[in-house]
Amino acid sequence: MRYVLPWAEECAKQLGLKLEVRRQSVSFANCFFESDRGEILRVDFAQDAPFRLEKTALQPELHIYIDNLTDIACNKLSALFDRAEAKDFVDLYFLDREFLPFRGILEKTRTKHVGLDDYWLAQALFRVREVEKLPRMLKEVPLEELKRFFLGLAKEMIRKN
């Protein structure tokens, strides 16, 4: 985080944004950039050392590594066990559509996160019912389509168990 926060401050300054760091530790920074119109962008920077399926990319200016899409997809899927946030469902939806079909993400997640249980994953997917509002997105997906997609996957997983 030694290089990241000064860089974030410089970016905020150049873009005319206000930067608020709400949580910070040696390995994590929770940053909020706010425009003069009141628009807020949350960016979390985390330093971790888990098992990777593919290489990360070094961003030399910041001295940080950027995760690859495969590991991001696996982490998003496993995050559903801990939380049912719209952003994770939306990210997984578009990862399925534009990067790797859900079955492939699931297969790779089983390699990265050993012990993944289909029943409990289905229960996590059913939590899409709790999503009431979608985040602001560059690409739109109707809430009902998002729910239909994940509820279909959850029901299929339950039938197989």
Residue, then its C-alpha position, 0 to 999 in steps of 0.5 A: m500500500r506504500y505506493v498505492l495511496p500516494w498514487a490514489e491521492e495524485c489521481a484524485k488531485q489530477l481528476g479534481l476528486k475528493l479522496e477519502v480512505r475509510r479503512q486502511s491497513v498494511s495490506f488493504a485500503n478502502c478508498f472512495f473518490e467523490s466528484d463535485r457532483g456527489e458521484i462516488l466511486r469505491v475502490d478497494f486495494a488488497q495485498d494478498a498471497p493466495f494460490r493463483l490459477e494464472k499469472t498476475a500482471l505487474q503494474p510497474e508504476l504502482h508496484i502492484y500486481i493486477d489479478n487475471l480474469t480467471d482468478i477474479a471469476c473464481n474469487k467472485l464465485s467463492a465470495l457468494f458464500d460470504r455475501a449476497e451483493a448485487k455487484d458479485f452477481v452482476d460481475l459473475y453474470f458478465l464473466d459468464r457471458e463474455f469470458l468463461p461460461f459459468r460451468g467453466i468458472l465452477e470447474k476452475t473454482r473447484t481447483k482453486h477453492v478445494g471443498l466447494d460444495d454444490y448444495w451450499l453453492a446453490q444456496a448461495l446462488f438462491r440469495v440472488r432473490e435478496v437483490e433489490k437494486l443493481p449497481r450502476m453499470l457500463k453494460e446493463v442487465p435487467l434485474e429479472e434476467l439476472k435473477r432468472f439466470f442464477l435461480g436457474l443455475a441454483k435449481e439445476m445444482i439442487r436437482k443434481n444433488 
